[in-house]
Amino acid sequence: MDSIIRKISIGADYKNEAMHYSVGQQVYGGHIIHSISLSIADNSYNIYIKKEKEVMPWKKFNSHMAISVEYDLEY
């Protein structure tokens, strides 16, 4: 799955208190963030992680939160 979202930041204070998640970042016991996608159905952002060959959903953020999205410019 290729994604044009490269990074998502959750929180109102981007520099000091937001949580940042980037594709390729190692998280949760050796898993790697595989992709970040926007679900049009419920207007949420979904983060998928991968370990070996298994890809699974990890986090979901609704649109009512302070969210900053950075897109991959190499698509």
C-alpha positions in Angstrom: 0.0 0.0 0.0 1.5 3.3 -1.1 0.4 6.4 0.8 0.8 10.1 0.0 0.6 10.9 3.8 4.2 10.7 5.2 3.6 12.1 8.7 0.8 13.0 11.0 1.0 15.0 14.2 -1.7 14.9 16.8 -2.1 17.8 19.3 -2.7 21.5 19.3 0.9 22.5 20.3 2.8 21.1 17.3 6.3 21.9 18.5 6.1 21.0 22.2 3.3 18.6 23.0 2.0 16.9 19.8 2.6 13.2 19.1 4.3 12.7 15.7 4.0 9.5 13.6 5.9 9.0 10.4 5.9 6.2 7.8 9.0 4.1 8.4 9.2 5.0 12.2 9.8 2.1 14.6 7.1 1.8 17.2 5.5 -0.7 19.5 8.1 -3.5 20.1 9.8 -3.6 16.7 6.9 -2.8 14.5 7.3 -0.2 11.7 4.7 2.4 10.7 3.7 1.0 7.3 1.1 3.6 6.1 -1.1 6.4 7.2 -4.5 6.9 5.5 -7.6 9.0 5.6 -10.9 7.1 5.8 -13.5 9.1 3.9 -16.3 6.9 5.4 -15.8 8.2 9.0 -13.4 11.1 8.4 -10.6 9.6 10.5 -6.9 9.1 10.1 -5.6 5.5 10.4 -2.1 4.3 11.2 -1.1 0.8 10.1 2.0 -1.0 11.4 4.0 -3.9 10.0 6.1 -6.6 11.5 7.7 -9.1 9.1 4.9 -9.6 6.5 1.9 -8.8 8.7 0.2 -5.3 8.4 -2.4 -4.4 11.0 -4.3 -1.3 12.2 -2.6 0.4 15.2 -4.2 3.8 15.8 -7.2 5.8 14.7 -7.7 9.5 15.2 -11.0 11.3 14.4 -11.3 14.6 12.7 -12.3 16.4 15.9 -8.7 16.4 17.2 -6.0 18.9 16.3 -4.2 17.1 13.4 -1.4 18.2 11.1 -0.7 16.2 8.0 2.5 16.1 6.0 2.3 14.7 2.5 5.0 12.7 0.7 6.2 14.8 -2.2 7.6 11.7 -4.1 4.4 10.0 -5.2 
